[in-house]
Amino acid sequence: MVGQRLSKYIASWGLEPQDVPKVITTFLGAKYVTLCVFVGVGAAFQPLRRIFPRQQVSSAWYQVRAWAAEQRRRKELQTKWGGWYMWTSEKYWRLSDKFQASLDRSKLWQHFAQRLGSRNPRALVLGLVEGTILCKVTFPIWGPLELWAIMHFMKHRGAIAATSPEGDLYEQYSHAANATEDAQDMSPGFL
């Protein structure tokens, strides 16, 4: 069923059925490059920790004040967001603590973190987790955009191949050189 939908989508773009493996392979490669970018951004900036901050408690009096403030904040957020924010925040911190504890016991991870030059392997773990979470959560946004860009590229490449100049290599090179001169004349820069 999924293969049929993809084949129909590719056919609607005017591409051939033999282009399906090319599109799928290109999409998977782009997906993993995007995942690496999100993981890198997550490790460098840790954006979810800024969205869902954790309260640090130091003294008994501060604990009481923090508890009261937390209760007020919970009530306010539940009325404002219907409990969604609190549920997401609690889930994020519970799962990240669990993942962090499992990697803290791993000698391989500690060695890997030291090799990357990280002074705090725990922060690196949270950054990697945050990048992965952001990538998975935002997939409905960037996934279709990547597929559309790949399809557009494949269609454009197919149109160029269909109208490519006939003849030997020298003639093709001459046509490319003429096109390059036209592009250079139209470009605003010095290159």
VOBA-1610 file (N, C-alpha, C; in pm, whole numbers, padded with zeros to 5 digits, always signed):
BEGIN
Met+00082-00119+00000Met+00000+00000+00000Met+00087+00125+00000Val+00187+00129+00088Val+00273+00247+00094Val+00352+00259-00035Gly+00402+00148-00086Gly+00477+00152-00211Gly+00390+00199-00327Gln+00262+00161-00326Gln+00171+00204-00431Gln+00145+00354-00423Arg+00128+00404-00301Arg+00106+00549-00286Arg+00227+00627-00333Leu+00346+00578-00297Leu+00468+00647-00339Leu+00483+00639-00490Ser+00454+00524-00548Ser+00462+00511-00694Ser+00366+00606-00764Lys+00243+00618-00711Lys+00146+00711-00769Lys+00194+00856-00755Tyr+00251+00887-00638Tyr+00301+01023-00616Tyr+00415+01054-00713Ile+00504+00958-00730Ile+00616+00978-00822Ile+00565+00991-00965Ala+00466+00909-01002Ala+00409+00918-01137Ala+00339+01052-01158Ser+00279+01108-01052Ser+00213+01238-01066Ser+00314+01349-01094Trp+00437+01325-01059Trp+00543+01422-01087Trp+00601+01401-01228Gly+00555+01298-01296Gly+00604+01273-01431Gly+00732+01191-01434Leu+00761+01121-01326Leu+00881+01038-01321Leu+00844+00893-01351Glu+00942+00814-01382Glu+00922+00674-01419Glu+00924+00584-01296Pro+00865+00463-01306Pro+00868+00370-01192Pro+01009+00330-01148Gln+01104+00330-01241Gln+01241+00294-01200Gln+01306+00404-01117Asp+01242+00520-01104Asp+01294+00627-01019Asp+01258+00608-00872Val+01167+00514-00841Val+01124+00492-00703Val+01242+00459-00611Pro+01331+00364-00647Pro+01445+00338-00557Pro+01537+00458-00539Lys+01554+00537-00645Lys+01639+00656-00633Lys+01578+00756-00535Val+01446+00775-00546Val+01377+00870-00458Val+01384+00822-00314Ile+01358+00694-00292Ile+01360+00640-00156Ile+01499+00649-00096Thr+01601+00611-00172Thr+01738+00617-00122Thr+01779+00761-00091Thr+01746+00852-00179Thr+01779+00992-00156Thr+01706+01046-00034Phe+01579+01010-00019Phe+01502+01056+00096Phe+01559+01001+00226Leu+01596+00873+00228Leu+01654+00816+00350Leu+01787+00883+00385Gly+01869+00908+00284Gly+01994+00978+00309Gly+01971+01117+00365Ala+01876+01190+00305Ala+01844+01325+00353Ala+01787+01320+00493Lys+01708+01217+00523Lys+01649+01204+00657Lys+01758+01187+00762Tyr+01858+01104+00733Tyr+01964+01082+00831Tyr+02058+01202+00842Val+02077+01274+00733Val+02154+01398+00742Val+02080+01498+00830Thr+01948+01506+00814Thr+01867+01595+00897Thr+01874+01554+01043Leu+01869+01423+01070Leu+01882+01375+01207Leu+02016+01417+01267Cys+02124+01404+01190Cys+02256+01445+01240Cys+02260+01595+01269Val+02196+01673+01185Val+02191+01818+01208Val+02114+01849+01336Phe+01999+01785+01355Phe+01920+01807+01476Phe+01997+01762+01600Val+02067+01649+01592Val+02145+01600+01706Val+02258+01698+01737Gly+02323+01749+01633Gly+02429+01848+01656Gly+02377+01975+01720Val+02263+02023+01672Val+02202+02143+01731Val+02160+02115+01874Gly+02102+01997+01897Gly+02060+01961+02033Gly+02177+01951+02128Ala+02289+01891+02081Ala+02407+01878+02166Ala+02471+02014+02194Ala+02466+02103+02096Ala+02530+02233+02113Ala+02445+02330+02196Phe+02315+02333+02173Phe+02232+02437+02233Phe+02131+02388+02336Gln+02097+02261+02335Gln+02000+02200+02427Gln+01872+02283+02436Pro+01798+02293+02326Pro+01680+02380+02325Pro+01566+02333+02414Leu+01548+02204+02434Leu+01436+02158+02516Leu+01457+02190+02663Arg+01581+02199+02707Arg+01606+02237+02847Arg+01565+02381+02871Arg+01565+02461+02766Arg+01520+02600+02780Arg+01368+02608+02781Ile+01303+02517+02708Ile+01157+02516+02704Ile+01099+02455+02830Phe+01161+02346+02878Phe+01113+02275+02996Phe+01219+02282+03106Pro+01235+02396+03174Pro+01340+02407+03276Pro+01307+02325+03400Arg+01413+02279+03465Arg+01398+02201+03588Arg+01429+02293+03706Gln+01348+02283+03810Gln+01369+02364+03929Gln+01478+02302+04016Gln+01572+02382+04062Gln+01677+02337+04152Gln+01641+02382+04294Val+01647+02290+04389Val+01606+02318+04526Val+01729+02310+04616Ser+01742+02408+04711Ser+01861+02407+04796Ser+01830+02397+04946Ser+01730+02465+04998Ser+01704+02462+05142Ser+01558+02423+05167Ala+01526+02395+05296Ala+01390+02354+05331Ala+01290+02467+05304Trp+01326+02589+05343Trp+01236+02702+05320Trp+01217+02725+05170Tyr+01325+02712+05097Tyr+01316+02728+04952Tyr+01229+02618+04892Gln+01236+02498+04949Gln+01153+02388+04901Gln+01005+02419+04920Val+00970+02474+05035Val+00830+02508+05060Val+00784+02617+04963Arg+00866+02720+04946Arg+00831+02827+04852Arg+00823+02774+04710Ala+00918+02689+04674Ala+00917+02633+04539Ala+00795+02544+04517Trp+00758+02467+04621Trp+00640+02381+04609Trp+00514+02465+04588Ala+00501+02573+04666Ala+00384+02659+04653Ala+00381+02726+04515Ala+00497+02773+04471Ala+00503+02835+04339Ala+00473+02733+04230Glu+00521+02612+04247Glu+00495+02506+04150Glu+00346+02473+04144Gln+00280+02470+04260Gln+00136+02443+04262Gln+00059+02553+04189Arg+00099+02679+04214Arg+00033+02789+04143Arg+00058+02780+03993Arg+00182+02749+03957Arg+00218+02739+03815Arg+00144+02623+03748Arg+00133+02510+03818Arg+00060+02395+03764Arg-00087+02430+03737Lys-00146+02494+03836Lys-00288+02530+03822Lys-00305+02628+03706Glu-00215+02724+03695Glu-00220+02823+03589Glu-00201+02758+03452Leu-00102+02668+03443Leu-00077+02601+03315Leu-00189+02505+03277Gln-00249+02440+03376Gln-00358+02348+03346Gln-00478+02423+03291Thr-00502+02540+03343Thr-00615+02616+03289Thr-00580+02675+03153Lys-00453+02710+03134Lys-00413+02772+03009Lys-00397+02670+02897Trp-00323+02560+02922Trp-00291+02463+02818Trp-00364+02330+02836Gly-00449+02318+02933Gly-00521+02194+02953Gly-00433+02081+03005Gly-00325+02112+03073Gly-00237+02010+03130Gly-00135+01955+03032Trp-00138+01996+02907Trp-00046+01944+02806Trp+00099+01977+02838Tyr+00126+02101+02876Tyr+00263+02143+02903Tyr+00321+02065+03020Met+00246+02052+03128Met+00297+01981+03246Met+00321+01834+03214Trp+00229+01772+03143Trp+00245+01632+03107Trp+00371+01613+03023Thr+00392+01701+02924Thr+00508+01691+02837Thr+00636+01715+02916Ser+00635+01814+03003Ser+00754+01844+03083Ser+00791+01728+03174Glu+00692+01674+03244Glu+00720+01562+03334Glu+00769+01440+03257Lys+00707+01412+03143Lys+00747+01297+03061Lys+00890+01315+03010Tyr+00921+01437+02963Tyr+01055+01464+02911Tyr+01161+01442+03019Trp+01140+01499+03137Trp+01240+01487+03242Trp+01251+01344+03294Arg+01141+01272+03303Arg+01147+01133+03349Arg+01225+01047+03250Leu+01194+01060+03122Leu+01264+00979+03022Leu+01410+01020+03005Ser+01437+01150+03012Ser+01577+01193+02998Ser+01660+01149+03118Asp+01602+01152+03239Asp+01675+01102+03356Asp+01703+00953+03344Lys+01606+00879+03294Lys+01623+00734+03277Lys+01733+00705+03175Phe+01729+00775+03062Phe+01830+00755+02958Phe+01968+00798+03007Gln+01972+00908+03078Gln+02098+00959+03130Gln+02159+00863+03231Ala+02077+00804+03317Ala+02127+00707+03415Ala+02183+00583+03347Ser+02119+00539+03240Ser+02170+00420+03172Ser+02302+00450+03101Leu+02318+00569+03047Leu+02445+00602+02981Leu+02555+00636+03081Asp+02518+00681+03200Asp+02619+00707+03303Asp+02691+00579+03344Arg+02625+00467+03333Arg+02686+00339+03369Arg+02769+00281+03256Ser+02761+00338+03139Ser+02828+00283+03022Ser+02970+00339+03009Lys+03068+00251+03014Lys+03208+00293+02996Lys+03232+00337+02852Leu+03167+00269+02758Leu+03183+00304+02618Leu+03137+00448+02592Trp+03023+00488+02651Trp+02973+00623+02633Trp+03067+00725+02695Gln+03120+00697+02812Gln+03213+00790+02876Gln+03338+00809+02791His+03387+00700+02733His+03504+00709+02645His+03469+00792+02520Phe+03352+00768+02463Phe+03308+00842+02345Phe+03295+00991+02375Ala+03238+01024+02489Ala+03220+01165+02527Ala+03355+01234+02547Gln+03450+01162+02607Gln+03583+01220+02625Gln+03651+01242+02491Arg+03631+01151+02398Arg+03691+01165+02265Arg+03634+01285+02190Leu+03507+01315+02215Leu+03446+01432+02152Leu+03489+01562+02220Gly+03556+01551+02332Gly+03603+01670+02402Gly+03501+01728+02497Ser+03400+01651+02530Ser+03298+01700+02622Ser+03345+01684+02765Arg+03336+01791+02841Arg+03375+01784+02982Arg+03262+01729+03067Asn+03141+01739+03016Asn+03025+01692+03090Asn+02948+01591+03004Pro+02976+01461+03021Pro+02906+01362+02939Pro+02754+01364+02958Arg+02707+01405+03077Arg+02562+01411+03101Arg+02497+01516+03013Ala+02560+01631+02999Ala+02504+01736+02914Ala+02504+01692+02768Leu+02608+01620+02728Leu+02614+01570+02591Leu+02502+01469+02566Val+02475+01384+02664Val+02366+01287+02651Val+02234+01360+02634Leu+02208+01458+02719Leu+02083+01532+02709Leu+02071+01604+02575Gly+02181+01658+02527Gly+02179+01724+02397Gly+02147+01629+02284Leu+02206+01510+02288Leu+02177+01410+02185Leu+02031+01366+02190Val+01982+01347+02311Val+01841+01309+02326Val+01750+01421+02277Glu+01782+01544+02312Glu+01700+01656+02270Glu+01697+01669+02118Gly+01812+01654+02056Gly+01817+01661+01910Gly+01733+01552+01845Thr+01741+01431+01900Thr+01662+01321+01846Thr+01512+01346+01865Ile+01475+01394+01983Ile+01333+01422+02009Ile+01283+01531+01915Leu+01359+01638+01900Leu+01316+01746+01811Leu+01303+01697+01667Cys+01396+01613+01626Cys+01390+01559+01490Cys+01264+01478+01469Lys+01233+01391+01564Lys+01115+01305+01551Lys+00985+01385+01562Val+00982+01483+01649Val+00859+01561+01668Val+00832+01651+01548Thr+00936+01706+01489Thr+00917+01798+01377Thr+00917+01728+01242Phe+00925+01594+01240Phe+00924+01522+01113Phe+00802+01553+01026Pro+00682+01568+01081Pro+00569+01603+00995Pro+00586+01736+00922Ile+00677+01819+00967Ile+00702+01946+00900Ile+00811+01930+00794Trp+00928+01879+00836Trp+01039+01876+00742Trp+01039+01753+00651Gly+00973+01645+00689Gly+00969+01525+00605Gly+00905+01549+00469Pro+00782+01601+00466Pro+00721+01630+00336Pro+00797+01736+00255Leu+00857+01832+00325Leu+00935+01933+00253Leu+01057+01870+00185Glu+01123+01778+00256Glu+01238+01710+00195Glu+01195+01625+00077Leu+01085+01552+00092Leu+01038+01469-00019Leu+01000+01555-00138Trp+00933+01668-00112Trp+00897+01759-00221Trp+01023+01811-00291Ala+01125+01849-00214Ala+01248+01900-00274Ala+01317+01792-00357Ile+01317+01669-00307Ile+01379+01559-00382Ile+01302+01534-00511Met+01170+01533-00503Met+01089+01512-00623Met+01110+01625-00723His+01117+01747-00675His+01141+01861-00763His+01278+01847-00831Phe+01378+01807-00754Phe+01512+01788-00809Phe+01513+01677-00914Met+01447+01564-00883Met+01444+01452-00977Met+01370+01491-01105Lys+01261+01564-01092Lys+01185+01606-01210Lys+01270+01701-01294His+01335+01794-01229His+01420+01889-01300His+01535+01817-01369Arg+01595+01722-01298Arg+01706+01645-01355Arg+01658+01562-01474Gly+01538+01506-01463Gly+01482+01429-01574Gly+01452+01517-01694Ala+01405+01638-01669Ala+01376+01730-01779Ala+01504+01773-01848Ile+01608+01793-01771Ile+01737+01830-01829Ile+01793+01714-01911Ala+01781+01592-01858Ala+01831+01475-01931Ala+01753+01453-02060Ala+01622+01482-02057Ala+01541+01462-02177Ala+01574+01565-02284Thr+01615+01684-02245Thr+01646+01789-02342Thr+01796+01809-02358Ser+01874+01713-02311Ser+02019+01730-02321Ser+02061+01725-02468Pro+02162+01800-02502Pro+02203+01806-02642Pro+02258+01672-02689Glu+02222+01640-02810Glu+02273+01517-02870Glu+02412+01545-02926Gly+02481+01443-02957Gly+02612+01459-03017Gly+02719+01405-02925Asp+02842+01428-02969Asp+02954+01374-02892Asp+02984+01463-02771Leu+03083+01423-02697Leu+03116+01491-02573Leu+03159+01636-02597Tyr+03230+01662-02708Tyr+03275+01798-02737Tyr+03156+01891-02759Glu+03054+01845-02831Glu+02936+01928-02854Glu+02862+01955-02723Gln+02851+01854-02641Gln+02785+01873-02512Gln+02863+01972-02426Tyr+02995+01961-02429Tyr+03078+02054-02352Tyr+03061+02197-02405Ser+03052+02211-02537Ser+03035+02344-02596Ser+02903+02407-02552His+02796+02325-02552His+02667+02377-02505His+02675+02418-02357Ala+02744+02339-02278Ala+02758+02371-02135Ala+02839+02498-02117Ala+02944+02515-02198Ala+03026+02636-02188Ala+02945+02760-02225Asn+02864+02750-02329Asn+02779+02864-02368Asn+02679+02897-02257Ala+02622+02794-02198Ala+02528+02817-02088Ala+02598+02881-01969Thr+02722+02839-01943Thr+02798+02897-01833Thr+02827+03044-01858Glu+02860+03079-01983Glu+02883+03220-02015Glu+02757+03303-01993Asp+02643+03249-02035Asp+02517+03321-02013Asp+02490+03339-01864Ala+02514+03235-01787Ala+02493+03243-01642Ala+02587+03344-01579Gln+02711+03349-01629Gln+02809+03443-01574Gln+02768+03586-01608Asp+02717+03609-01728Asp+02672+03743-01766Asp+02554+03789-01681Met+02469+03696-01644Met+02350+03731-01565Met+02379+03741-01416Ser+02490+03687-01370Ser+02518+03687-01226Ser+02567+03824-01182Pro+02528+03867-01062Pro+02566+04000-01015Pro+02708+04007-00960Gly+02765+03895-00920Gly+02895+03895-00856Gly+03009+03887-00955Phe+03129+03880-00899Phe+03248+03873-00984Phe+03285+03732-01022Leu+03222+03631-00965Leu+03255+03493-00998Leu+03168+03437-01103
//
